[in-house]
């Protein structure tokens, strides 16, 4: 496909796969994604230039935007044809069309401002509500059917809140304050103070 001889292709395949599969999140994934999309990127870029639409791609998430209105259905059909001619299929369940804002990789871009999707913040606030109502352990038993360690869960939640804080410091600091109260309460109940 890329002009390598058989021994080089075999070596590259061995280095980039695990159990004959591409592992998700591996350091090689972005480069492989770029290699796979090379031909499609060229064709999509050429098409986008012709209709004055900006094209960007992050891994397999394709984004099309313009300051002016454009025929989204036409773009969708054209991109679908390009993907199919390369052996890929557009995931219609993940396809979104917006008029006055855009969502890219979970971030909302509206009026030249960046924010986190409301649903992402609501999910964290909902977890806070249930933790406050039932306690951390009971919430985790219900949500994960006894399969989640509280300290790992709290670390994950802390990471999500810090992500929000990077995008919107006001909301992030408010969530961090609520989180700290939950952690304090959890540590107090489980006698984990030194």
C-alpha distance (Angstrom), angle and dihedral (degrees) to the residues before:
residue distance angle dihedral
X1 . . .
X2 3.82 . .
X3 3.79 97.3 .
X4 3.82 98.6 -100.6
X5 3.80 119.6 141.9
X6 3.81 119.0 -115.2
X7 3.83 97.2 -96.1
X8 3.83 93.0 50.1
X9 3.82 91.1 45.4
X10 3.81 90.6 50.4
X11 3.82 92.0 48.5
X12 3.82 92.1 49.1
X13 3.80 91.6 47.0
X14 3.82 91.1 50.3
X15 3.80 91.8 49.2
X16 3.79 95.6 48.6
X17 3.82 103.5 40.2
X18 3.78 136.6 68.3
X19 3.81 118.6 -157.1
X20 3.83 88.2 -8.9
X21 3.81 91.7 -57.7
X22 3.80 134.8 101.6
X23 3.81 106.8 -110.0
X24 3.78 114.6 -130.6
X25 3.81 114.5 -117.4
X26 3.80 95.9 15.3
X27 3.83 116.8 149.8
X28 3.81 88.3 -115.1
X29 3.83 93.5 55.9
X30 3.83 97.7 89.1
X31 3.80 92.3 50.4
X32 3.80 92.7 47.3
X33 3.80 89.9 47.1
X34 3.81 89.7 52.3
X35 3.80 91.7 48.9
X36 3.79 92.7 49.0
X37 3.82 92.0 47.0
X38 3.81 96.1 42.8
X39 3.81 96.1 101.6
X40 3.80 93.7 37.4
X41 3.82 92.0 48.1
X42 3.78 90.1 54.7
X43 3.81 93.5 49.8
X44 3.81 94.3 42.9
X45 3.81 91.0 47.5
X46 3.80 91.8 51.6
X47 3.80 91.4 48.7
X48 3.83 92.4 46.8
X49 3.81 92.3 51.1
X50 3.81 91.0 52.9
X51 3.81 92.3 56.4
X52 3.85 95.9 36.8
X53 3.80 95.5 -114.6
X54 3.81 125.1 138.8
X55 3.81 115.0 -124.0
X56 3.79 125.0 -162.1
X57 3.77 132.8 166.5
X58 3.79 133.9 -160.4
X59 3.82 108.7 -172.1
X60 3.82 101.3 -53.9
X61 3.82 96.9 -19.9
X62 3.80 109.3 106.4
X63 3.81 120.0 -163.4
X64 3.81 128.5 -168.6
X65 3.78 122.0 -171.9
X66 3.77 141.8 163.2
X67 3.78 139.6 173.6
X68 3.80 87.2 -129.6
X69 3.79 128.6 57.6
X70 3.78 115.7 -94.2
X71 3.79 136.2 -178.5
X72 3.82 101.1 -89.8
X73 3.81 94.0 -176.6
X74 3.81 90.9 54.3
X75 3.83 90.8 49.3
X76 3.80 90.7 47.8
X77 3.82 92.2 52.0
X78 3.80 93.2 46.3
X79 3.83 93.6 48.4
X80 3.79 90.5 45.7
X81 3.83 89.2 54.1
X82 3.82 92.1 49.3
X83 3.81 91.7 49.6
X84 3.82 93.3 46.3
X85 3.81 92.1 49.1
X86 3.82 86.3 58.7
X87 3.81 94.6 47.7
X88 3.82 98.3 -97.2
X89 3.77 133.1 113.0
X90 3.78 129.7 -143.6
X91 3.81 112.4 -115.2
X92 3.79 101.2 -130.2
X93 3.82 91.4 -171.0
X94 3.81 89.3 63.9
X95 3.80 96.3 41.1
X96 3.81 114.7 109.3
X97 3.79 131.9 179.0
X98 3.80 122.3 -161.6
X99 3.78 133.2 -179.1
X100 3.79 107.4 -167.0
X101 3.78 102.1 18.3
X102 3.76 140.4 24.4
X103 3.79 134.8 -140.4
X104 3.79 115.7 -150.9
X105 3.81 120.8 175.3
X106 3.80 91.7 -21.0
X107 3.81 94.9 -48.4
X108 3.80 122.1 115.4
X109 3.79 117.6 -139.8
X110 3.80 112.3 -164.7
X111 3.80 130.2 152.9
X112 3.81 89.0 -3.3
X113 3.81 90.2 -59.6
X114 3.78 127.8 118.9
X115 3.80 122.1 -139.5
X116 3.79 141.9 157.3
X117 3.80 118.6 -101.6
X118 3.80 112.3 -92.5
X119 3.81 90.7 -128.9
X120 3.84 90.4 60.2
X121 3.81 91.2 53.5
X122 3.82 92.4 42.2
X123 3.82 91.0 54.9
X124 3.80 90.9 55.9
X125 3.81 92.3 45.8
X126 3.81 89.5 48.9
X127 3.81 89.3 53.6
X128 3.82 89.0 50.8
X129 3.80 89.8 52.1
X130 3.81 93.8 51.9
X131 3.80 93.2 43.3
X132 3.81 89.6 51.5
X133 3.81 91.9 46.7
X134 3.83 100.9 41.7
X135 3.81 105.7 14.5
X136 3.80 127.9 -107.1
X137 3.82 98.3 -82.7
X138 3.81 94.8 47.9
X139 3.80 91.2 46.3
X140 3.81 90.6 52.3
X141 3.81 92.0 46.4
X142 3.80 89.8 54.1
X143 3.81 97.2 40.8
X144 3.81 99.4 40.7
X145 3.82 102.3 21.6
X146 3.84 94.2 -118.6
X147 3.80 92.1 -51.5
X148 3.82 102.4 109.9
X149 3.79 127.9 81.9
X150 3.84 109.9 -136.4
X151 3.82 94.4 -134.9
X152 3.83 92.0 51.6
X153 3.81 90.2 46.9
X154 3.80 91.3 51.0
X155 3.82 91.2 48.8
X156 3.81 90.3 51.6
X157 3.79 91.5 48.1
X158 3.82 90.6 48.3
X159 3.82 89.1 52.8
X160 3.82 91.9 50.8
X161 3.80 91.5 49.5
X162 3.80 92.2 49.4
X163 3.79 88.9 50.4
X164 3.82 89.3 54.2
X165 3.81 90.3 45.6
X166 3.81 90.5 56.7
X167 3.80 90.2 56.3
X168 3.82 100.4 34.3
X169 3.80 113.5 14.4
X170 3.83 95.2 -172.4
X171 3.81 94.7 56.1
X172 3.79 91.3 37.9
X173 3.82 93.5 53.5
X174 3.82 91.1 47.6
X175 3.82 90.8 51.8
X176 3.82 90.6 44.8
X177 3.80 90.0 54.8
X178 3.84 90.8 52.3
X179 3.80 90.3 45.1
X180 3.81 92.7 52.6
X181 3.82 90.2 52.8
X182 3.82 90.0 52.4
X183 3.81 92.5 47.8
X184 3.82 91.2 48.0
X185 3.80 90.9 49.5
X186 3.82 92.0 47.0
X187 3.81 93.3 49.0
X188 3.81 90.8 47.3
X189 3.81 92.9 51.1
X190 3.79 94.1 45.6
X191 3.84 93.3 45.0
X192 3.78 92.6 -124.3
X193 3.79 94.9 143.4
X194 3.79 115.2 116.9
